[in-house]
Amino acid sequence: MSVRQLAREASLFMKERGEAGKAYVPLLPGFALLQNTSPTSFDSLLYDPVACLILQGKKETSLGGTTYKVAAGESLIVSHNVLVSSRITRASKAEPYLAMVFALNLGTIRSLYDQIEVTDDDTSNPRAIATTNAEAPLIGALQRFFALADNPTEAKVMAPLLRTEIHFRLLMATNGGMLRSLLRHNSHASSIAKAIEKIRQEYRGPLAVPDLAKVAGMSASSFHKHFRAVTESTPLQYQKDLRLMEARRLIADAGFSVSAAAFEVGYESPNQFSREYARKFGATPREHLS
């Protein structure tokens, strides 16, 4: 099946379910359709490890100083939790931006360790984002997984099998090098993933980089080098961005006051928080109050 055919199936599916206007349509746990009928401006987002197949339209995702442009027929793999800026660059009512998003599971990836050989080439591009033209085996596996959305009986039996197959197809894809490096428990990719998880769990408190280096099993200098290579950020900047993005959610969606949100995410000075918030989002916290 071609990507164009899969796009038609997905569009028809949403129309029949009365969800043609929704931006996010969950299909199965960890699997969803994204759609938009117009281009968007850049927005700061936290990406969990995912694979994305673009069915229609185009988008741009920036990680640090690198911008990844993806269009219909291309796939994007995000191997780590990273903070990005993203926007849709081609979409219309006649032909909306349309993409399938599949959540990655490290346990499933590592369960395939004995079946996949990892080479030194797999660490040649240490960044957490990689793109390529989607290959036919991956498109076919996602189409069969998508077909389970309206068949709960089949989904109970087939979904676990297809999840494993999709992980395998992504591992074997041209842009699956970073995923293949995650197969190794002691790889730099795996070590940085552990450090990122610790930052996410403890981002409200003081950040001790030497402690993170110990979690990663690296010297402080090696840890800084590999953390920046994967995330295009420093640990301190990563923590700051996490704080600011959570504060934006609290202010815009949860009804927190500016000062309450600042203290909640770990800031001691509301003034410093407001300055850094405006620098990050191009608007003051008060402009985002719900």
C-alpha positions in Angstrom: 0.0 0.0 0.0 1.3 3.5 -0.8 1.3 6.4 1.6 -1.3 8.2 -0.6 -3.7 5.2 -0.3 -3.1 5.1 3.4 -3.9 8.9 3.6 -7.2 8.3 1.8 -8.1 5.5 4.2 -7.2 7.6 7.3 -9.3 10.6 5.9 -12.3 8.4 5.2 -11.9 6.7 8.7 -12.1 10.1 10.4 -15.0 11.3 8.3 -17.0 8.2 9.0 -16.3 8.6 12.8 -17.2 12.3 12.7 -13.7 13.3 13.7 -12.6 15.0 10.5 -12.1 18.3 12.4 -10.1 17.0 15.3 -6.4 17.8 15.6 -5.7 14.6 17.6 -7.5 11.3 17.1 -6.4 8.4 19.3 -6.8 5.0 17.6 -5.1 2.5 19.9 -3.0 2.9 23.0 0.1 4.8 21.9 -1.1 5.3 18.4 -2.9 8.3 17.0 -3.7 10.4 13.9 -2.7 14.1 13.8 -4.3 16.5 11.4 -4.5 20.2 10.7 -6.2 22.2 8.0 -3.8 25.2 8.0 -0.1 25.9 8.6 0.9 26.8 12.1 3.6 28.9 13.8 6.5 27.4 15.7 5.5 26.0 19.1 7.7 24.6 21.9 7.0 21.0 22.6 8.3 18.0 24.6 8.6 15.0 22.3 8.5 11.6 23.9 10.2 8.8 21.9 7.9 8.3 18.9 7.9 7.5 15.2 5.8 9.7 12.9 4.7 8.8 9.3 3.7 11.8 7.3 0.7 11.0 5.1 -0.1 14.5 3.8 1.4 17.9 4.0 4.7 19.1 5.5 6.2 20.0 8.8 9.4 21.3 10.3 10.9 20.3 13.7 13.9 22.1 15.2 16.1 20.6 17.8 18.8 23.0 18.9 20.3 24.5 15.8 19.1 21.7 13.4 15.8 21.8 11.5 14.3 18.6 10.2 11.9 19.0 7.3 9.5 16.1 6.6 6.8 15.7 3.9 4.3 13.1 2.8 6.0 9.7 2.4 8.7 10.4 5.0 9.1 9.1 8.5 10.6 10.8 11.6 12.0 8.9 14.6 12.5 10.6 17.9 14.6 8.3 20.1 14.8 10.3 23.4 12.7 12.8 25.3 13.7 16.1 23.7 12.5 19.7 23.7 11.8 21.0 20.2 10.1 23.7 18.2 7.7 22.4 15.6 5.4 23.8 13.0 3.2 22.6 10.1 4.3 24.2 6.9 1.8 22.7 4.4 -1.8 22.1 5.1 -5.2 23.2 3.7 -8.9 22.3 4.1 -8.7 20.5 0.7 -5.6 18.5 1.8 -5.0 18.7 5.5 -1.7 17.9 7.2 -2.1 14.2 8.2 0.3 12.0 10.2 0.4 8.8 12.1 2.2 8.9 15.4 3.4 5.7 17.1 4.8 5.7 20.7 8.1 3.8 21.1 8.7 1.5 24.0 12.3 0.9 25.2 11.4 -2.5 26.6 10.0 -3.7 23.3 13.1 -2.3 21.5 15.5 -4.2 23.9 13.5 -7.4 23.6 14.8 -7.6 20.0 18.4 -7.4 21.1 19.2 -11.0 20.1 17.8 -10.6 16.6 19.5 -7.4 15.5 23.2 -6.7 15.1 24.4 -3.3 16.2 27.4 -1.8 14.4 29.7 1.2 14.9 27.8 2.9 12.1 24.7 3.1 14.3 26.4 5.6 16.5 27.7 7.8 13.7 24.7 10.2 14.0 24.1 10.6 17.8 21.2 13.0 17.5 17.8 12.1 18.9 15.9 12.9 15.7 16.4 11.3 12.3 14.3 11.3 9.1 14.1 9.3 5.9 11.8 8.2 3.2 9.4 5.6 4.7 10.1 2.1 3.5 7.3 -0.3 2.2 7.6 -2.8 5.1 7.0 0.0 7.7 4.1 1.5 5.8 2.5 -1.9 5.5 2.9 -2.7 9.2 1.4 0.7 10.2 -1.5 0.1 7.8 -2.3 -3.3 9.4 -2.0 -1.7 12.8 -4.3 1.1 11.8 -6.9 -1.5 10.5 -7.3 -2.8 14.1 -8.8 0.5 15.3 -12.3 -0.6 14.4 -11.9 -4.2 15.4 -11.4 -4.6 19.1 -11.5 -8.4 19.0 -8.6 -8.6 16.5 -6.8 -5.9 18.3 -6.6 -8.0 21.5 -4.6 -10.6 19.7 -2.9 -8.8 16.8 -2.0 -5.5 18.4 0.9 -6.8 20.5 2.3 -8.7 17.6 2.1 -5.7 15.3 3.6 -3.4 17.9 6.6 -5.7 18.0 6.8 -5.8 14.2 6.6 -2.0 13.9 9.4 -1.6 16.4 11.5 -4.1 14.4 10.8 -2.2 11.1 11.8 1.1 12.8 15.0 -0.5 14.1 15.9 -1.8 10.7 15.0 1.5 8.9 17.6 3.8 7.4 16.9 6.3 10.2 16.9 3.7 12.9 20.6 3.9 13.9 20.0 5.7 17.2 17.2 3.1 18.1 19.7 0.3 17.3 22.2 1.9 19.7 19.6 1.9 22.4 19.6 -1.9 22.2 22.8 -1.8 24.2 22.2 -1.2 27.9 25.7 0.4 28.2 25.6 2.5 25.1 26.0 6.3 25.2 22.4 6.5 23.9 21.1 4.4 26.7 23.1 6.3 29.3 21.8 9.7 28.2 18.3 8.3 28.2 18.7 7.4 31.9 20.0 10.9 32.7 17.1 12.6 30.8 14.7 10.5 32.8 16.2 11.6 36.1 16.0 15.3 35.0 12.4 14.8 34.1 11.6 13.3 37.5 13.5 15.9 39.5 13.4 19.0 37.4 11.8 21.2 40.1 14.8 20.9 42.4 18.5 21.9 42.1 20.3 20.1 39.4 23.7 18.5 40.2 25.4 17.7 36.9 28.0 15.4 38.6 25.2 13.3 39.9 23.7 13.0 36.4 27.1 12.0 35.1 27.2 9.2 37.7 23.7 8.1 36.6 25.0 8.0 33.1 28.2 6.2 34.1 30.4 8.9 32.5 32.9 11.5 33.5 31.4 15.0 33.7 33.1 16.1 30.5 32.1 13.0 28.6 28.5 13.4 29.9 28.3 17.0 28.7 29.6 16.0 25.3 27.2 13.2 24.7 24.2 15.0 26.3 24.6 17.9 23.9 25.2 15.5 21.0 21.8 13.8 21.6 19.7 16.7 22.7 21.5 19.8 21.3 21.1 21.3 24.7 22.9 21.4 28.1 21.5 19.6 31.1 20.8 23.0 32.8 19.0 24.4 29.7 17.0 21.2 29.4 15.9 21.6 33.0 15.0 25.2 32.5 12.9 24.4 29.3 11.1 21.7 31.2 10.2 24.1 34.0 9.0 26.7 31.6 6.9 24.4 29.5 5.2 22.9 32.6 4.6 26.4 33.9 2.9 27.4 30.6 0.6 24.4 31.0 -0.2 25.3 34.6 -1.0 28.9 33.6 -2.9 28.2 30.4 -4.7 25.0 31.3 -4.8 24.6 35.1 -5.7 28.1 36.2 -2.5 28.8 38.2 -1.5 32.4 38.9 1.9 33.5 37.5 3.7 33.4 40.9 2.0 30.1 41.9 3.2 28.4 38.6 6.7 29.8 39.1 7.1 28.4 42.6 5.4 25.1 41.5 8.1 24.4 38.9 11.0 25.4 41.1 11.6 29.1 40.5 12.4 31.2 43.6 12.0 34.5 41.9 8.8 35.3 40.0 10.6 38.2 38.2 13.3 35.9 36.9 10.6 33.4 35.9 8.7 36.1 33.9 11.8 37.2 32.1 12.8 33.7 31.1 9.3 32.8 30.2 9.0 35.7 27.8 12.3 34.9 26.3 11.2 31.3 25.7 7.7 31.8 24.4 7.7 35.4 23.0 4.9 36.4 25.4 4.6 37.2 29.1 3.1 34.6 31.5 0.1 37.0 32.0 -0.7 36.9 28.3 -1.2 33.1 28.7 -3.4 33.2 31.8 -6.5 31.0 31.3 
